């Protein structure tokens, strides 16, 4: 990564190496050994450089003290983050994304690995945790009579810098004020609401949200156990499930639930995204059906079939033209725009997700991946 005077660069941050589990574990173990020795800014810089070297290998750039200082102390937020809005699924609603500039993103990627190396999230936390996924989240709630989903409003921006600072000085982190303050400044951003909070768009924010939500997860797990329910959380998406209907708005359970989330833990429930699904309905957990077994929606497979079929019938160029014109336009959050010239990347990604959910021996997956591989082979890409 080419670094300019103040650590900024117009080039993109390099991708981390695809480390084997053994190498990742070895790097994580080294980080965990060095973590208790963090006493000063120089110690933090050294740990970041060790971590970044392990993650990026020959593509890593040695982080200087001037660059670290710039990342921490720059008072001009526009030089630290690029802010923009993207449409939410609900028409007329937008979400603000605060994407870190290249140097800060590079530092945050290293810091994210460090935090994951010294902290293991609660067992109920399923999002942004190594070796846990939306499939693991869905499995917990499969085959239940009722599934109750709630959403936390403005999740990342509701976590303040002060809350993170205090948490970093507590166990298991046990940092002194100096280093806790440095890490807080590296991970927080002055939001459009004027508060210093976790930015939605920083590599560190999901991991830190799990750290902050440890007490919430513990309390809600205990609440679920007391009522014979199952509980998981995937970022701001909270799910309870069980065989008895305890989810009436004024029920003792729901009153306790609201008290814990809003009064004790300082989050806000989004009433527009609260839903209760009975067994006769389509029960969904983080986008997957859980009525009998975890599965993708029918529309997911239909969309994937359409992409492959268009390529088979019309050839790559025409299929790509249709994809670029209609498919990305119809995506409400335009998440696929960066793939507008690469229809094969979208198909490949969807197939990988289908394999993760249904398994590599599933007939639907085998049929679709076979057709895709044939297309790629004909194009000389395999």
C-alpha positions in Angstrom: 0.0 0.0 0.0 1.5 3.3 -1.1 1.3 5.8 1.8 1.2 9.5 1.3 2.5 12.2 3.7 -0.3 11.9 6.2 -0.9 8.2 5.6 -3.7 8.6 3.0 -3.6 6.9 -0.4 -5.9 6.8 -3.4 -5.1 3.2 -3.8 -7.3 0.5 -2.1 -6.2 -1.3 1.0 -4.6 -4.6 0.0 -6.5 -7.8 0.8 -5.3 -9.9 3.7 -3.6 -13.2 2.9 -5.7 -16.3 2.9 -4.1 -17.8 6.0 -4.5 -21.4 7.0 -6.2 -22.1 10.3 -2.9 -23.1 11.7 -1.2 -19.8 10.7 -4.1 -17.7 11.9 -4.1 -19.6 15.2 -0.4 -19.1 15.6 -0.7 -15.3 14.9 -3.6 -15.1 17.3 -1.6 -16.8 20.0 1.3 -14.4 19.6 -1.1 -11.5 19.8 -2.7 -12.9 23.0 0.8 -13.2 24.6 1.7 -9.6 23.7 -1.6 -8.1 24.7 -0.9 -7.9 28.5 2.3 -5.9 27.8 0.3 -3.0 26.2 1.2 0.0 28.3 2.0 2.8 25.8 1.4 4.0 22.3 4.7 2.6 21.2 3.6 -0.8 22.4 0.3 -0.5 20.5 2.2 0.4 17.3 4.5 -2.6 17.7 1.6 -5.0 18.2 -0.2 -3.5 15.2 2.9 -3.9 13.0 3.3 -7.6 14.1 -0.3 -8.3 13.3 -0.4 -6.4 10.0 2.7 -8.2 8.9 1.1 -11.5 9.7 -2.2 -10.7 8.0 -0.9 -9.0 4.8 2.6 -10.6 4.4 4.6 -9.0 1.6 1.7 -6.5 1.0 2.0 -5.1 4.5 3.3 -1.6 5.2 5.3 -0.7 8.3 3.1 1.6 10.4 5.1 4.7 11.6 4.3 6.7 14.7 3.3 9.7 12.5 0.8 7.6 10.7 -0.6 6.1 13.9 -0.9 9.6 15.4 -2.7 10.9 12.3 -5.1 8.0 12.5 -5.8 8.8 16.2 -5.7 12.5 16.4 -6.9 13.9 13.1 -9.6 16.5 14.0 -10.9 16.7 10.4 -13.4 13.7 10.2 -13.6 13.9 6.4 -9.9 12.9 6.3 -10.6 9.9 8.4 -14.0 8.7 7.0 -15.9 9.0 3.8 -19.6 9.2 4.7 -22.5 8.3 2.3 -26.0 7.0 2.5 -27.5 3.9 1.0 -31.2 3.0 0.7 -32.7 0.5 3.2 -35.1 -2.2 2.1 -38.0 0.1 3.2 -38.5 2.7 0.5 -37.6 6.3 1.6 -35.3 5.1 4.4 -31.6 5.5 4.3 -28.6 4.2 6.3 -25.5 6.3 6.8 -22.2 4.4 6.1 -19.0 5.9 7.5 -16.2 4.1 5.5 -12.7 4.7 6.9 -10.0 6.1 4.6 -7.3 3.7 3.4 -4.8 4.2 6.2 -7.3 4.0 9.0 -9.0 1.0 7.4 -5.6 -0.7 7.3 -5.0 0.0 11.0 -8.5 -1.1 11.9 -8.1 -4.4 10.1 -5.1 -5.2 12.2 -6.9 -4.0 15.4 -9.9 -6.1 14.6 -7.8 -9.2 14.4 -6.1 -8.3 17.7 -9.5 -7.8 19.5 -10.7 -11.1 18.1 -7.6 -12.8 19.4 -8.0 -11.7 23.0 -11.8 -11.9 23.3 -14.3 -14.7 22.8 -17.9 -13.5 22.3 -20.8 -14.9 24.2 -22.1 -18.2 22.9 -25.3 -16.6 21.8 -23.5 -14.0 19.6 -23.5 -15.4 16.0 -22.6 -12.5 13.9 -19.0 -11.6 12.9 -17.5 -14.3 15.0 -14.9 -16.7 13.5 -16.4 -20.1 12.8 -20.0 -18.9 13.4 -22.5 -18.0 10.6 -26.1 -17.3 9.7 -26.5 -21.0 9.3 -25.4 -21.6 12.9 -27.8 -18.9 13.9 -30.7 -20.5 12.1 -30.0 -24.0 13.4 -30.7 -22.9 17.0 -34.3 -22.0 16.1 -35.2 -24.8 13.6 -38.4 -26.7 14.2 -39.8 -24.5 16.9 -43.5 -23.6 17.1 -42.9 -19.9 17.4 -40.1 -17.6 16.2 -39.9 -14.1 17.6 -37.6 -11.6 15.9 -36.7 -8.1 17.1 -34.3 -5.5 15.8 -32.1 -3.0 17.7 -32.5 0.5 16.2 -29.4 2.4 15.0 -27.3 -0.3 16.5 -23.7 0.8 15.9 -24.3 4.6 16.4 -26.0 3.7 19.7 -22.6 2.5 21.1 -20.7 5.5 22.4 -17.0 6.0 22.7 -17.3 6.4 26.5 -18.9 3.0 26.7 -16.1 1.4 24.7 -13.4 3.2 26.8 -14.8 1.8 30.0 -15.2 -1.7 28.6 -11.6 -1.8 27.5 -10.4 -1.1 31.0 -12.4 -4.0 32.4 -11.6 -7.7 32.2 -10.6 -9.5 30.1 -8.9 -6.5 28.4 -7.6 -4.7 31.5 -6.0 -1.8 29.6 -4.7 1.3 31.2 -6.4 4.6 30.4 -3.8 5.6 27.8 -4.1 2.5 25.6 -7.9 2.2 26.1 -8.2 5.8 25.0 -6.0 5.2 21.9 -8.0 2.2 20.8 -11.3 4.0 21.4 -10.2 6.9 19.2 -9.1 4.6 16.5 -12.5 2.8 16.5 -14.9 5.7 17.0 -16.2 8.5 14.8 -18.3 11.7 15.2 -21.6 10.5 13.7 -24.1 12.8 11.9 -26.0 12.9 15.2 -22.9 14.7 16.7 -22.0 11.9 19.1 -18.7 10.0 19.1 -19.8 6.5 18.4 -19.0 3.3 16.5 -19.1 3.9 12.8 -21.2 1.7 10.5 -18.6 0.7 8.0 -15.4 0.3 10.1 -13.9 -3.2 10.2 -13.7 -3.0 14.0 -17.3 -2.1 14.7 -18.9 -5.6 14.5 -16.3 -7.1 16.8 -16.6 -4.2 19.3 -20.4 -4.5 19.2 -20.1 -8.1 20.4 -17.8 -7.0 23.2 -20.3 -4.3 24.3 -23.2 -6.7 24.0 -21.7 -9.4 26.3 -23.9 -8.4 29.2 -27.0 -8.1 27.0 -26.3 -11.6 25.6 -25.8 -13.0 29.1 -29.0 -11.4 30.5 -31.2 -12.4 27.5 -29.8 -15.9 27.6 -30.8 -16.2 31.2 -34.2 -14.7 30.4 -34.7 -17.3 27.6 -33.7 -20.1 29.9 -36.1 -19.0 32.6 -39.0 -19.2 30.1 -37.9 -22.3 28.2 -36.9 -20.4 25.1 -33.9 -20.3 22.8 -32.0 -17.1 22.2 -29.4 -15.8 19.7 -28.2 -12.5 18.4 -26.7 -11.7 15.0 -25.5 -8.1 15.3 -28.7 -6.1 15.8 -31.0 -9.0 14.9 -32.3 -10.7 18.0 -34.2 -14.0 17.9 -36.2 -16.0 20.5 -38.0 -19.3 19.7 -39.9 -21.9 21.6 -43.1 -24.0 21.8 -45.2 -21.8 24.0 -46.6 -18.4 23.0 -45.1 -16.0 25.5 -44.7 -13.1 23.2 -47.9 -11.0 23.7 -46.9 -7.3 23.8 -47.8 -6.9 27.5 -46.7 -10.3 28.6 -44.3 -10.7 31.5 -41.7 -12.0 29.2 -41.9 -9.0 26.8 -41.9 -6.5 29.6 -38.7 -8.1 31.0 -37.2 -8.2 27.6 -37.8 -4.5 27.0 -36.6 -3.6 30.4 -33.3 -5.4 29.9 -32.7 -4.1 26.4 -33.7 -0.4 26.9 -33.5 0.4 30.6 -30.5 -1.7 31.6 -28.4 -1.9 28.4 -29.2 1.3 26.7 -30.4 0.0 23.3 -33.7 0.7 21.6 -36.1 -1.8 20.1 -37.3 -1.0 16.6 -41.1 -1.6 16.7 -41.3 -1.7 12.9 -39.1 -4.8 12.7 -40.7 -6.9 15.5 -42.4 -10.0 14.2 -43.8 -13.2 15.5 -44.0 -16.2 13.1 -46.0 -19.3 13.9 -45.2 -22.8 12.6 -47.8 -22.5 9.8 -46.1 -19.4 8.4 -42.7 -19.0 6.9 -40.4 -18.7 9.9 -37.2 -16.8 9.1 -34.0 -16.2 11.0 -31.3 -13.9 9.4 -32.7 -14.6 6.0 -33.0 -18.4 6.3 -36.1 -20.5 6.6 -36.2 -22.5 9.9 -39.6 -24.2 9.7 -38.3 -27.8 9.4 -34.6 -27.2 8.5 -32.5 -24.2 7.7 -32.9 -23.3 4.0 -32.6 -20.3 1.6 -35.8 -18.7 0.3 -37.2 -20.0 -2.9 -36.6 -16.7 -4.6 -32.9 -17.1 -3.9 -32.7 -20.3 -5.9 -35.0 -18.9 -8.6 -32.8 -15.8 -9.0 -29.7 -18.0 -9.2 -31.3 -20.3 -11.8 -32.3 -17.2 -13.9 -28.8 -15.9 -14.0 -27.3 -19.2 -15.1 -30.1 -19.8 -17.6 -29.7 -16.4 -19.3 -26.0 -17.1 -19.7 -26.6 -20.6 -21.2 -29.3 -19.3 -23.6 -27.9 -15.9 -24.6 -24.1 -16.1 -24.1 -22.0 -14.2 -21.6 -22.2 -10.7 -23.3 -26.0 -10.6 -23.5 -26.5 -12.2 -20.1 -24.1 -9.6 -18.6 -25.9 -6.7 -20.3 -29.2 -7.8 -18.8 -27.6 -8.4 -15.4 -26.0 -4.9 -15.4 -29.2 -3.2 -16.5 -31.8 -4.9 -14.5 -30.4 -7.0 -11.7 -28.2 -4.4 -10.0 -30.9 -1.8 -10.5 -33.5 -3.9 -8.7 -31.2 -4.5 -5.7 -32.6 -2.0 -3.2 -29.3 -1.2 -1.5 -27.2 -1.5 -4.7 -24.8 -3.9 -2.9 -24.0 -5.6 -6.2 -23.0 -2.5 -8.3 -19.3 -3.3 -7.9 -20.0 -6.6 -9.7 -21.8 -5.0 -12.6 -19.1 -6.2 -15.0 -18.7 -9.6 -13.4 -21.9 -11.7 -13.5 -19.7 -14.8 -12.8 -18.6 -13.3 -9.4 -22.2 -12.9 -8.3 -23.2 -16.5 -9.4 -20.1 -17.9 -7.7 -20.9 -16.0 -4.4 -24.5 -17.2 -4.5 -23.4 -20.8 -5.1 -20.9 -20.6 -2.2 -23.7 -19.4 0.1 -26.1 -22.1 -1.2 -23.4 -24.8 -0.5 -22.9 -23.4 3.1 -26.6 -23.6 3.8 -27.7 -26.8 2.0 -24.4 -28.7 1.8 -22.3 -29.9 -1.1 -24.3 -33.1 -1.6 -27.6 -31.2 -2.1 -29.1 -32.0 -5.5 -30.1 -28.4 -6.2 -26.6 -27.2 -5.4 -24.9 -29.9 -7.4 -27.1 -29.2 -10.5 -26.5 -25.5 -10.4 -22.8 -25.6 -9.7 -22.4 -28.2 -12.5 -24.1 -25.9 -15.0 -22.0 -22.9 -13.8 -18.7 -24.9 -14.1 -19.7 -25.9 -17.6 -20.2 -22.2 -18.5 -16.9 -21.2 -17.0 -15.1 -24.1 -18.7 -16.5 -23.1 -22.1 -15.3 -19.5 -21.4 -11.8 -20.8 -20.7 -11.9 -19.8 -17.0 -11.6 -23.3 -15.5 
